[in-house]
Amino acid sequence: MHKRRFIQAAASGTVTALAASPQRVAAQHGPPTLRGPVLLTVSGPIGRGNRGAIDGALDQMMVKQKIVFTRAHVWDFAALAALPARTIRPTLEYDNQAHTLKGPALMDVMSACGVKISDKTAFVVRAVDGYAAHLPAAEATRRRFIVATHLDGRPLALGGLGPLWVVYDADRFADMAAKPVNERFGSCPWATYHIEVKA
């Protein structure tokens, strides 16, 4: 762009508008259809995926947690919110109170990623702090796990339990409800950001 035209465009606000357009704010490594930052990356034996291999220079948290993939399916908040939502109301260990959690079914997310489920399929669910839980797909299906995006009607906060939490309603299963509340959620890393599919 000619320097004088660039200055005129900046003065008129055109440059700001261009910089803020949805196509230009698509998250790093995400497809251009994403409008917000990538919140969840699903890797392993998936379908075609919508991003390429892990970037050793820019995917620093995943690299430090020794995550490796050649392709993945990434999700922003809007893409997850576009899936049918489910609502659960478990008692949480942090305040021993029942809370409403809402988000798409974990198995719906996996289906949208092209994951073919077998009796051997499992998920390694990772949180931003490096905590990882092994979750068999059969258990995720039976206990109706969700990828929670909302807590008590508000988006889950980064620095709290979010922005995503893979979780289920432990109160609805007798074997889990019989346990102390702080022993019911070992397979539920809050601040979930990566799910590795294992065949």
Number of C-alpha atoms within 10 A of each C-alpha: 6 7 8 9 10 13 14 13 14 13 11 11 11 14 14 12 12 12 11 12 11 15 14 11 15 19 20 14 19 21 18 15 13 21 20 18 17 20 19 22 21 25 28 19 20 21 17 13 20 16 17 15 13 19 14 12 7 11 14 13 13 19 14 10 14 9 15 15 14 12 20 26 25 25 25 19 18 12 15 22 16 10 14 11 17 15 17 22 18 20 19 17 14 8 9 11 10 15 16 16 26 25 26 21 25 20 19 17 19 20 14 14 21 15 22 13 17 10 9 10 16 20 22 18 24 27 20 17 13 18 16 20 17 16 18 17 23 16 11 20 13 9 15 17 24 28 27 31 24 21 22 12 11 11 17 21 14 12 8 10 17 23 22 28 26 27 27 26 24 23 19 13 12 9 10 15 16 12 12 9 18 12 12 20 18 12 20 23 23 25 25 27 25 22 24 21 22 19 16
